[in-house]
């Protein structure tokens, strides 16, 4: 094995790490906000709102993320004059914004299912007891429903976070030079696929390893009785 | 709506091309899933074995393949596979570049990733078999093979079915990624029993075909949207299929 080449590959891939992290962090943050809105909307009593939220989740979970990326980045280019008129072209012209939008919309759909599942897992008697004590609205959510739902949802959400780190690789298909983008460029320059794969794969594994430790720490913190401290990557099978 | 006429069947529209492309995408997913079942069963067996080495190797396999982007694996097989084939051909005195068939590349790359997910599902399903049944089978004098065929496999399949349904959805959506390596399956013209000649055909996978149609009509939105609709159709039909299969498989099983 050519150690000098591995070292050089590592140094050339390193500049891609910030973009990967940036895309993952921003899309997850934006996605979480919409996941919460959608998760609550799916349980709304006002039926059309619930249908709308269910429909959104159905479409975004039922189609590949790459199709969503292409639809936003290439597809919306079809409406360029219109978007220019609305002064939105700067947004849809940029691969960075488009990928961020696609990733955020995608994770919002998966996150919404997790939020809904978490809310559904809260035992009804707990809520009834809280109501009997006179708690309602925000207090009820802050003290009872929120913490219980969060405990239930965190493991599944941790899997979603890992999947999102992996999903940022799709940014390379619309010319962004994150880790996978640089790796692809290096492979097509040198044709040394195996070595470059080893280095790029190790970087992703390292990032995801840190993430699993962080999630496991969070699980222990908020649900010490539920936390399964497994060092392996627990990736969701529900994707 | 002149753009809708582009979505008709026949030479002027793209619907027939897109439908065949969806068929190819389905076949890639199917091949990937089948290979994944093979890798997954092997890895699950290794994870359950007494050998520390086998357990370690299987753990590395599932951890690595689930921790890195699928796209990277596809690039590895696409570039690495052809390089490996070329060097093997070199041993036999052939000095050119040998491309790995795109379908094989895609199925292998998707299968190896999917195997890591299936391994976890199958392992869990095996552990769900009541211990007593395995012991009873042994006590009845069943050989390992008969025990596997009569007791283990039917129950593993039954318990694994919901998980396998999820993994299948995963593989369907993952198959879109092969569009980046431009999967085209090329069938040469063949003479059927010297009666009539089937024309030469080229198939693209669904997303690639949408890309081609988008490029040639300059209407990308319509075609990516249609591709999305095809994927949604495939995932929805699969969901319904697995729901029915689960219902059937769970007949006679009492649940707590």
Interface residues (C-beta under 8 A of the other chain):
Chain A: X59 X62 X63 X64 X65 X66 X67 X68 X70 X71 X74 X75 X76 X77 X78 X79 X162 X166 X167 X168 X169 X170 X172 X173 X180 X183 X184 X187 X188 X191 X193 X194 X197 X200 X201 X204 X205 X208 X209 X232 X233 X235 X237 X238 X239
Chain B: X59 X62 X63 X64 X66 X67 X68 X69 X70 X71 X72 X73 X75 X76 X78 X79 X80 X83 X117 X120 X121 X163 X166 X167 X169 X170 X172 X173 X174 X175 X176 X177 X179 X180 X207 X210 X211 X214 X218 X219 X220 X221 X222 X224 X225 X227 X228 X231 X232 X235 X236
